[in-house]
């Protein structure tokens, strides 16, 4: 059966890259189907999801350790955030961990080695 797109409504914006959308479809026979799409991420053709934000609203970035620590400033972090870290390089590398989360402000990335001075890639994920 052929389908006809009735309407697509952006109901609300929940964040820089999350959209709640209501999609209604009517079949040729007249019956309808509706669905709500939650947290529709931005995708680019042929690529994975794009994690948005810029300036103090970042959800992804790179920070450089100095003396085994660095503070990352972002309004997108809170105590429930999942922060994933990947160290780049191995000179004086220690174990990386997140410490001192200040809601809507910042978090610290620390290394178990006080001489660690490498770059650390980080990303913040929120559980739905």
DSSP file (Angstrom, degrees, kcal/mol; ACC not computed):
  #  RESIDUE AA STRUCTURE BP1 BP2  ACC     N-H-->O    O-->H-N    N-H-->O    O-->H-N    TCO  KAPPA ALPHA  PHI   PSI    X-CA   Y-CA   Z-CA
    1    1 A X              0   0    0      0, 0.0     2,-0.2     0, 0.0    26,-0.0   0.000 360.0 360.0 360.0 140.6    0.0    0.0    0.0
    2    2 A X        -     0   0    0     25,-0.0    26,-1.6     1,-0.0     2,-0.3  -0.498 360.0-148.5 -75.3 149.1    1.2    3.5   -0.8
    3    3 A X  E     -A   27   0A   0     24,-0.2     2,-0.4    -2,-0.2    24,-0.2  -0.880   3.7-150.9-119.3 155.2    1.6    5.8    2.2
    4    4 A X  E     -A   26   0A   0     22,-2.4    22,-2.2    -2,-0.3     2,-0.6  -0.990  19.0-127.4-126.2 128.1    1.1    9.6    2.4
    5    5 A X  E     -A   25   0A   0     -2,-0.4    20,-0.2    20,-0.2     3,-0.1  -0.645  26.4-178.9 -76.4 118.1    3.0   11.7    4.8
    6    6 A X  E     -     0   0A   0     18,-1.5     2,-0.3    -2,-0.6    -1,-0.2   0.950  56.9 -26.9 -83.1 -56.4    0.4   13.8    6.7
    7    7 A X  E     -A   24   0A   0     17,-1.0    17,-1.9     2,-0.0     2,-0.4  -0.997  39.9-153.3-159.7 154.6    2.6   15.9    8.9
    8    8 A X  E     -A   23   0A   0     -2,-0.3     2,-0.5    15,-0.2    15,-0.2  -0.987  21.4-171.0-132.3 124.3    5.9   16.2   10.8
    9    9 A X  E     -A   22   0A   0     13,-2.3    13,-2.4    -2,-0.4     2,-1.1  -0.961  22.3-145.6-123.2 123.2    5.9   18.3   13.8
   10   10 A X  E     -A   21   0A   0     -2,-0.5    11,-0.2    11,-0.2     3,-0.1  -0.768  24.2-177.5 -82.4 101.4    9.0   19.3   15.8
   11   11 A X  E     -     0   0A   0      9,-1.4     2,-0.3    -2,-1.1    -1,-0.2   0.887  56.6 -17.5 -74.6 -41.2    7.3   19.3   19.2
   12   12 A X  E     -A   20   0A   0      8,-1.1     8,-2.3    -3,-0.1     2,-0.6  -0.990  53.6-124.1-162.2 156.1   10.3   20.5   21.4
   13   13 A X  E     -A   19   0A   0     -2,-0.3     6,-0.2     6,-0.2     3,-0.1  -0.939  21.0-176.6-107.3 119.8   14.0   20.9   21.4
   14   14 A X  E     -     0   0A   0      4,-1.6     2,-0.3    -2,-0.6     5,-0.2   0.488  64.6 -27.2 -95.7  -3.9   15.6   19.0   24.3
   15   15 A X  E >  S-A   18   0A   0      3,-0.9     3,-0.6     1,-0.0    -1,-0.2  -0.967  88.6 -57.1 173.7-175.5   19.2   20.1   23.7
   16   16 A X  T 3  S+     0   0    0     -2,-0.3    37,-0.1     1,-0.2    -1,-0.0   0.791 133.4  12.4 -60.1 -29.6   21.6   21.2   21.0
   17   17 A X  T 3  S+     0   0    0     35,-0.1     2,-0.5    24,-0.0    25,-0.3   0.176 106.1  96.2-134.2  19.6   21.2   18.1   18.9
   18   18 A X  E <   +A   15   0A   0     -3,-0.6    -4,-1.6    23,-0.1    -3,-0.9  -0.953  44.4 176.4-117.0 127.5   18.1   16.4   20.4
   19   19 A X  E     -A   13   0A   0     -2,-0.5    21,-1.9    21,-0.4     2,-0.5  -0.993  23.4-146.0-130.3 132.5   14.7   16.8   18.9
   20   20 A X  E     -A   12   0A   0     -8,-2.3    -9,-1.4    -2,-0.4    -8,-1.1  -0.875  29.6-175.7 -91.1 127.3   11.4   15.2   19.8
   21   21 A X  E     -AB  10  37A   0     16,-2.2    16,-2.8    -2,-0.5     2,-0.5  -0.969  21.8-148.6-129.1 142.3    9.3   14.8   16.6
   22   22 A X  E     -AB   9  36A   0    -13,-2.4   -13,-2.3    -2,-0.4     2,-0.5  -0.946  17.5-169.7-107.5 126.8    5.8   13.5   16.0
   23   23 A X  E     -AB   8  35A   0     12,-2.5    12,-2.0    -2,-0.5     2,-0.4  -0.974   3.0-170.0-121.6 124.0    5.3   11.7   12.7
   24   24 A X  E     -AB   7  34A   0    -17,-1.9   -18,-1.5    -2,-0.5   -17,-1.0  -0.956   3.2-173.4-116.0 132.8    1.9   10.8   11.4
   25   25 A X  E     -AB   5  33A   0      8,-3.2     8,-2.8    -2,-0.4     2,-0.5  -0.984   7.7-159.7-126.2 134.5    1.4    8.6    8.3
   26   26 A X  E     -AB   4  32A   0    -22,-2.2   -22,-2.4    -2,-0.4     6,-0.2  -0.959  14.7-140.0-114.2 129.3   -1.9    7.8    6.6
   27   27 A X  E >   -A    3   0A   0      4,-2.8     3,-2.1    -2,-0.5   -24,-0.2  -0.360  30.4-103.6 -80.5 165.9   -2.2    4.7    4.4
   28   28 A X  T 3  S+     0   0    0    -26,-1.6    -1,-0.1     1,-0.3   -25,-0.1   0.788 121.5  61.1 -59.5 -27.8   -4.0    4.6    1.2
   29   29 A X  T 3  S-     0   0    0    -27,-0.2    -1,-0.3     2,-0.1     3,-0.1   0.502 119.4-108.3 -79.7  -3.8   -6.9    2.8    3.0
   30   30 A X  S <  S+     0   0    0     -3,-2.1    -2,-0.1     1,-0.4     2,-0.1   0.244  77.8 125.8  99.0 -13.7   -7.4    5.7    5.3
   31   31 A X        -     0   0    0     -5,-0.1    -4,-2.8     1,-0.0    -1,-0.4  -0.446  47.5-144.7 -76.3 156.4   -6.0    4.2    8.6
   32   32 A X  E     -B   26   0A   0     -6,-0.2     2,-0.4    -2,-0.1    -6,-0.2  -0.863  14.0-163.1-125.3 158.3   -3.2    6.2   10.3
   33   33 A X  E     -B   25   0A   0     -8,-2.8    -8,-3.2    -2,-0.3     2,-0.4  -0.998  10.0-173.0-135.8 134.6   -0.1    5.4   12.3
   34   34 A X  E     +B   24   0A   0     -2,-0.4     2,-0.3   -10,-0.2   -10,-0.2  -0.969   4.3 177.1-131.4 151.3    1.7    7.9   14.5
   35   35 A X  E     -B   23   0A   0    -12,-2.0   -12,-2.5    -2,-0.4     2,-0.5  -0.994  23.7-134.1-148.7 148.2    5.0    7.6   16.3
   36   36 A X  E     -B   22   0A   0     -2,-0.3     2,-0.6   -14,-0.2   -14,-0.2  -0.925  15.8-152.9-105.9 128.3    7.1    9.8   18.5
   37   37 A X  E     -B   21   0A   0    -16,-2.8   -16,-2.2    -2,-0.5     2,-0.4  -0.896  14.2-154.5-101.1 119.3   10.8    9.9   17.7
   38   38 A X        -     0   0    0     -2,-0.6   -18,-0.2     1,-0.2    -2,-0.0  -0.765  65.2  -4.9 -98.9 139.7   12.9   10.8   20.8
   39   39 A X  S    S-     0   0    0     -2,-0.4     2,-0.7     1,-0.2    -1,-0.2   0.910  73.0-162.9  47.7  59.7   16.3   12.4   20.7
   40   40 A X        -     0   0    0    -21,-1.9   -21,-0.4    -3,-0.3    -1,-0.2  -0.634  13.6-144.8 -72.7 112.3   16.7   12.4   17.0
   41   41 A X        -     0   0    0     -2,-0.7     2,-0.4   -23,-0.1   -23,-0.1  -0.418  17.4-103.2 -82.2 155.0   20.5   12.9   16.5
   42   42 A X        -     0   0    0      8,-0.5     8,-2.4   -25,-0.3     2,-0.4  -0.633  43.5-176.2 -74.9 129.0   22.1   14.9   13.7
   43   43 A X  B     -C   49   0B   0     -2,-0.4     2,-0.4     6,-0.2     6,-0.2  -0.960  16.2-149.3-125.9 147.0   23.6   12.6   11.1
   44   44 A X    >   -     0   0    0      4,-0.8     3,-2.4    -2,-0.4    -2,-0.0  -0.909  41.9 -87.8-111.1 144.9   25.6   13.4    8.0
   45   45 A X  T 3  S+     0   0    0     -2,-0.4     3,-0.1     1,-0.3    -1,-0.0  -0.242 112.5   5.3 -53.6 127.0   25.4   11.2    5.0
   46   46 A X  T 3  S+     0   0    0      1,-0.3    -1,-0.3    -3,-0.0     2,-0.3   0.524 117.8  88.7  78.5   5.7   28.0    8.4    5.2
   47   47 A X  S <  S-     0   0    0     -3,-2.4    -1,-0.3     1,-0.1     3,-0.1  -0.790  75.3-107.0-128.8 171.4   29.0    9.3    8.7
   48   48 A X        -     0   0    0     -2,-0.3    -4,-0.8     1,-0.2    -1,-0.1  -0.067  63.0 -49.1 -83.2-169.3   28.1    8.6   12.3
   49   49 A X  B     -C   43   0B   0     -6,-0.2     2,-0.5     1,-0.1    -1,-0.2  -0.277  51.1-132.1 -64.9 149.5   26.3   10.9   14.7
   50   50 A X        -     0   0    0     -8,-2.4     2,-0.7    -3,-0.1    -8,-0.5  -0.912  12.9-147.0-102.9 125.1   27.5   14.5   15.1
   51   51 A X        -     0   0    0     -2,-0.5     8,-0.2   -10,-0.1     9,-0.1  -0.843  25.9-154.9 -96.8 116.7   27.9   15.6   18.7
   52   52 A X        +     0   0    0     -2,-0.7     7,-0.7     6,-0.1     8,-0.1  -0.010  38.5  91.8 -88.0-174.3   27.1   19.2   18.9
   53   53 A X        -     0   0    0      5,-0.2     2,-0.3   -37,-0.1     5,-0.2  -0.001  38.9-157.4 106.2 149.2   27.9   22.2   21.1
   54   54 A X    >   +     0   0    0      4,-0.1     3,-2.4    -2,-0.1     2,-0.1  -0.956  55.5   7.4-150.9 167.2   30.5   24.8   21.0
   55   55 A X  G >  S-     0   0    0     -2,-0.3     3,-0.7     1,-0.3     0, 0.0  -0.377 134.9 -10.1  59.8-126.3   32.3   27.2   23.3
   56   56 A X  G 3  S+     0   0    0      1,-0.2    19,-3.8    -2,-0.1    20,-0.3   0.368 132.5  68.8 -85.8   6.3   31.2   26.5   26.9
   57   57 A X  G <  S+     0   0    0     -3,-2.4    -1,-0.2    17,-0.2    -2,-0.2   0.083  70.8 141.9-109.1  21.8   28.4   24.1   25.6
   58   58 A X    <   -     0   0    0     -3,-0.7    18,-0.4    15,-0.3    -5,-0.2  -0.312  32.1-179.2 -68.9 145.3   30.7   21.4   24.4
   59   59 A X  S    S+     0   0    0     -7,-0.7    65,-3.1     1,-0.2     2,-0.3   0.324  77.2  35.2-115.5  -2.5   29.9   17.7   24.8
   60   60 A X  E    S+D  123   0C   0     63,-0.2     2,-0.3    -8,-0.1    -1,-0.2  -0.993  72.5 119.1-149.9 146.4   33.1   16.5   23.1
   61   61 A X  E     -D  122   0C   0     61,-2.3    61,-2.9    -2,-0.3     2,-0.4  -0.991  49.4 -94.9 179.2-173.7   36.7   17.9   23.0
   62   62 A X  E     -D  121   0C   0     -2,-0.3     2,-0.3    59,-0.2    59,-0.2  -0.996  30.4-174.0-129.7 133.9   40.4   17.5   23.7
   63   63 A X  E     -D  120   0C   0     57,-2.6    57,-3.1    -2,-0.4     2,-0.6  -0.946  19.0-133.2-127.3 149.5   42.2   18.7   26.8
   64   64 A X  E     -D  119   0C   0     -2,-0.3    55,-0.2    55,-0.2    54,-0.1  -0.908  19.8-133.4-108.4 121.7   45.9   18.7   27.6
   65   65 A X        -     0   0    0     53,-2.6     2,-0.4    -2,-0.6     5,-0.2  -0.408  18.5-170.6 -68.5 144.6   47.0   17.5   31.0
   66   66 A X  B >  S-F   69   0D   0      3,-2.1     3,-0.8    -2,-0.1    51,-0.1  -0.958  78.7  -7.2-136.6 118.3   49.6   19.6   32.9
   67   67 A X  T 3  S-     0   0    0     -2,-0.4    50,-0.2     1,-0.2    48,-0.1   0.812 132.2 -57.6  63.4  28.2   51.1   18.0   36.0
   68   68 A X  T 3  S+     0   0    0     48,-2.1    43,-2.5     1,-0.2     2,-0.3   0.610 121.1  78.3  81.6  12.6   48.6   15.1   35.5
   69   69 A X  E <   +FG  66 110D   0     -3,-0.8    -3,-2.1    47,-0.2     2,-0.3  -0.995  44.2 174.6-150.8 154.9   45.4   17.2   35.7
   70   70 A X  E     - G   0 109D   0     39,-1.8    39,-2.9    -2,-0.3     2,-0.5  -0.957  23.8-134.7-155.8 144.9   43.2   19.6   33.6
   71   71 A X  E     - G   0 108D   0     -2,-0.3     2,-0.5    37,-0.2    37,-0.2  -0.901  16.4-155.0-102.7 128.8   39.9   21.3   34.2
   72   72 A X  E     - G   0 107D   0     35,-3.3    35,-1.9    -2,-0.5     2,-0.6  -0.909   7.5-149.0-104.4 124.1   37.4   21.1   31.3
   73   73 A X  E     + G   0 106D   0     -2,-0.5     2,-0.3    33,-0.2    33,-0.3  -0.838  35.8 138.9 -96.6 121.3   34.8   23.9   31.3
   74   74 A X    >   -     0   0    0     31,-1.9     3,-0.6    -2,-0.6   -17,-0.2  -0.947  48.7-145.6-159.4 139.9   31.4   23.0   29.9
   75   75 A X  T 3  S+     0   0    0    -19,-3.8   -18,-0.2    -2,-0.3    31,-0.1   0.464  92.1  77.5 -81.4  -1.0   27.8   23.8   30.8
   76   76 A X  T 3  S+     0   0    0    -18,-0.4     2,-0.4   -20,-0.3    -1,-0.2   0.214  76.4  90.5 -96.2  14.3   26.8   20.3   29.6
   77   77 A X    <   +     0   0    0     -3,-0.6    27,-3.6    25,-0.2    28,-0.3  -0.864  40.8 157.4-115.5 144.5   28.0   18.3   32.6
   78   78 A X    >   -     0   0    0     -2,-0.4     3,-2.0    25,-0.2    24,-0.1  -0.921  58.0 -84.1-149.5 178.2   26.3   17.2   35.8
   79   79 A X  T 3  S+     0   0    0      1,-0.3    22,-0.1    -2,-0.3    -2,-0.0   0.733 126.0  51.8 -60.3 -24.0   26.7   14.5   38.4
   80   80 A X  T 3  S+     0   0    0      2,-0.1    47,-0.3    47,-0.0    -1,-0.3   0.499  84.6 117.1 -90.7  -4.1   24.8   12.0   36.3
   81   81 A X    <   -     0   0    0     -3,-2.0     2,-0.6    45,-0.1    45,-0.2  -0.309  61.2-137.3 -65.4 144.3   26.8   12.5   33.1
   82   82 A X  E     -E  125   0C   0     43,-2.7    43,-2.9     2,-0.0     2,-0.6  -0.930  22.2-167.1-100.2 118.6   28.8    9.6   31.7
   83   83 A X  E     -E  124   0C   0     -2,-0.6     2,-0.4    41,-0.2    41,-0.2  -0.937   2.4-161.3-114.5 121.1   32.2   11.0   30.6
   84   84 A X  E     -E  123   0C   0     39,-2.6    39,-1.6    -2,-0.6     2,-0.4  -0.855   7.5-162.4-106.0 135.7   34.4    8.8   28.4
   85   85 A X  E     -E  122   0C   0     -2,-0.4     2,-0.4    37,-0.2    37,-0.2  -0.909  12.9-176.3-121.0 142.3   38.2    9.5   28.2
   86   86 A X  E     -E  121   0C   0     35,-2.4    35,-3.0    -2,-0.4     2,-0.2  -0.955  19.1-144.3-136.4 118.5   40.8    8.4   25.6
   87   87 A X  E     -E  120   0C   0     -2,-0.4     2,-0.6    33,-0.2    33,-0.2  -0.564   8.0-144.5 -80.7 144.8   44.4    9.3   26.2
   88   88 A X  E     +E  119   0C   0     31,-2.7    31,-0.6    -2,-0.2     2,-0.1  -0.948  65.7   4.9-111.9 119.9   46.6   10.1   23.2
   89   89 A X        -     0   0    0     -2,-0.6    29,-0.1    29,-0.1    -2,-0.0  -0.204  67.2-119.7  94.8 169.3   50.2    9.0   23.5
   90   90 A X    >   +     0   0    0     -2,-0.1     3,-1.6     3,-0.1     2,-0.4   0.371  60.1 127.7-132.3   3.1   52.0    7.0   26.1
   91   91 A X  T 3  S-     0   0    0      1,-0.3    26,-0.5    26,-0.0    27,-0.2  -0.523  97.7 -14.9 -69.6 121.9   54.8    9.2   27.5
   92   92 A X  T 3  S+     0   0    0     -2,-0.4    -1,-0.3     1,-0.2     2,-0.2   0.774  96.3 177.3  55.6  29.6   54.4    9.3   31.3
   93   93 A X    <   +     0   0    0     -3,-1.6     2,-0.2    23,-0.1    -1,-0.2  -0.421   7.6 175.4 -70.0 133.1   50.9    7.8   30.9
   94   94 A X        -     0   0    0     19,-0.2     2,-0.4    -2,-0.2    -1,-0.0  -0.579  44.8 -68.1-117.0-173.8   48.9    7.0   34.0
   95   95 A X        -     0   0    0     -2,-0.2    17,-1.5     1,-0.0     2,-0.3  -0.664  53.0-136.1 -78.5 132.2   45.4    5.8   34.5
   96   96 A X  E     +H  111   0D   0     -2,-0.4     2,-0.3    15,-0.2    15,-0.2  -0.671  31.0 162.8 -91.6 143.5   42.8    8.5   33.5
   97   97 A X  E     -H  110   0D   0     13,-2.3    13,-3.0    -2,-0.3     2,-0.4  -0.986  35.4-114.2-154.1 160.9   39.8    9.3   35.6
   98   98 A X  E     +H  109   0D   0     -2,-0.3     2,-0.3    11,-0.2    11,-0.2  -0.789  38.3 169.4 -98.2 139.2   37.1   12.0   36.1
   99   99 A X  E     +H  108   0D   0      9,-2.5     9,-2.9    -2,-0.4    -2,-0.0  -0.955  46.9  23.3-143.5 159.6   37.0   14.0   39.3
  100  100 A X  E     -     0   0D   0     -2,-0.3     2,-0.5     7,-0.2    -1,-0.2   0.900  64.0-166.3  53.6  59.2   35.3   17.1   40.8
  101  101 A X  E     -     0   0D   0      6,-0.2     2,-0.6    -3,-0.1     6,-0.2  -0.655   3.2-164.4 -76.6 125.9   32.2   17.4   38.6
  102  102 A X  E >>  -H  106   0D   0      4,-3.1     3,-2.2    -2,-0.5     4,-1.8  -0.957  31.2-111.5-111.8 112.2   30.6   20.9   39.1
  103  103 A X  T 34 S-     0   0    0     -2,-0.6   -25,-0.2     1,-0.3   -27,-0.1  -0.098  93.2  -5.0 -49.0 132.1   27.1   20.8   37.7
  104  104 A X  T 34 S+     0   0    0    -27,-3.6    -1,-0.3     1,-0.1   -26,-0.1   0.630 132.7  62.5  61.5  17.4   26.6   23.0   34.6
  105  105 A X  T <4 S-     0   0    0     -3,-2.2   -31,-1.9     1,-0.3     2,-0.3   0.634  99.4 -42.8-134.4 -58.9   30.2   24.3   34.9
  106  106 A X  E  <  -GH  73 102D   0     -4,-1.8    -4,-3.1   -33,-0.3    -1,-0.3  -0.979  31.4-146.6-168.9 171.4   33.2   21.9   34.7
  107  107 A X  E     -G   72   0D   0    -35,-1.9   -35,-3.3    -2,-0.3     2,-0.4  -0.968  22.7-122.8-149.9 158.4   34.9   18.6   35.5
  108  108 A X  E     -GH  71  99D   0     -9,-2.9    -9,-2.5    -2,-0.3     2,-0.5  -0.837  10.3-154.0-103.8 140.7   38.5   17.6   36.1
  109  109 A X  E     -GH  70  98D   0    -39,-2.9   -39,-1.8    -2,-0.4     2,-0.3  -0.967  24.3-176.8-106.9 128.1   40.4   15.0   34.2
  110  110 A X  E     -GH  69  97D   0    -13,-3.0   -13,-2.3    -2,-0.5     2,-0.3  -0.896  17.8-148.6-126.9 155.9   43.2   13.5   36.2
  111  111 A X  E     - H   0  96D   0    -43,-2.5   -15,-0.2    -2,-0.3     5,-0.1  -0.909  23.2-130.0-118.0 148.5   46.0   10.9   35.7
  112  112 A X  S    S+     0   0    0    -17,-1.5     2,-0.6    -2,-0.3   -16,-0.1   0.608  98.8  71.3 -71.3  -9.6   47.4    8.6   38.3
  113  113 A X  S >  S-     0   0    0    -18,-0.2     3,-2.0   -21,-0.1   -19,-0.2  -0.939  72.7-155.1-109.7 114.3   50.9    9.9   37.1
  114  114 A X  T 3  S+     0   0    0     -2,-0.6   -45,-0.1     1,-0.3    -1,-0.1   0.584  94.6  57.2 -63.5 -11.2   51.5   13.5   38.2
  115  115 A X  T 3  S+     0   0    0    -23,-0.2    -1,-0.3   -48,-0.1     2,-0.2   0.409  75.2 124.9 -98.0   0.3   54.0   13.9   35.2
  116  116 A X    <   +     0   0    0     -3,-2.0   -48,-2.1     1,-0.1   -47,-0.2  -0.436  24.3 162.9 -64.1 124.8   51.3   13.0   32.6
  117  117 A X        +     0   0    0    -26,-0.5    -1,-0.1    -2,-0.2     2,-0.1  -0.001  28.9 124.5-133.4  28.4   51.1   15.8   30.1
  118  118 A X        -     0   0    0    -27,-0.2   -53,-2.6   -26,-0.1     2,-0.2  -0.351  65.7 -94.9 -89.3 169.4   49.4   14.2   27.1
  119  119 A X  E     -DE  64  88C   0    -31,-0.6   -31,-2.7   -55,-0.2     2,-0.4  -0.578  35.6-158.0 -77.4 145.6   46.2   15.1   25.2
  120  120 A X  E     -DE  63  87C   0    -57,-3.1   -57,-2.6   -33,-0.2     2,-0.4  -0.989   5.8-148.6-129.3 122.0   43.0   13.5   26.4
  121  121 A X  E     -DE  62  86C   0    -35,-3.0   -35,-2.4    -2,-0.4     2,-0.3  -0.725  24.3-175.4 -85.7 138.5   39.9   13.2   24.1
  122  122 A X  E     -DE  61  85C   0    -61,-2.9   -61,-2.3    -2,-0.4     2,-0.3  -0.964  15.2-173.7-137.0 152.0   36.6   13.3   26.1
  123  123 A X  E     -DE  60  84C   0    -39,-1.6   -39,-2.6    -2,-0.3     2,-0.5  -0.991  15.7-142.9-145.1 140.0   32.9   12.9   25.3
  124  124 A X  E     - E   0  83C   0    -65,-3.1     2,-0.4    -2,-0.3   -41,-0.2  -0.898  18.5-175.5-105.7 127.8   29.9   13.5   27.6
  125  125 A X  E     - E   0  82C   0    -43,-2.9   -43,-2.7    -2,-0.5     2,-0.4  -0.967  11.7-151.1-121.7 138.2   26.9   11.1   27.2
  126  126 A X        -     0   0    0     -2,-0.4     2,-0.3   -45,-0.2   -45,-0.1  -0.917  20.0-123.5-108.2 135.8   23.6   11.4   29.0
  127  127 A X              0   0    0     -2,-0.4   -47,-0.0   -47,-0.3    -2,-0.0  -0.580 360.0 360.0 -76.2 136.8   21.5    8.4   29.8
  128  128 A X              0   0    0     -2,-0.3    -1,-0.1   -89,-0.0   -89,-0.0   0.485 360.0 360.0 -73.4 360.0   17.9    8.6   28.4
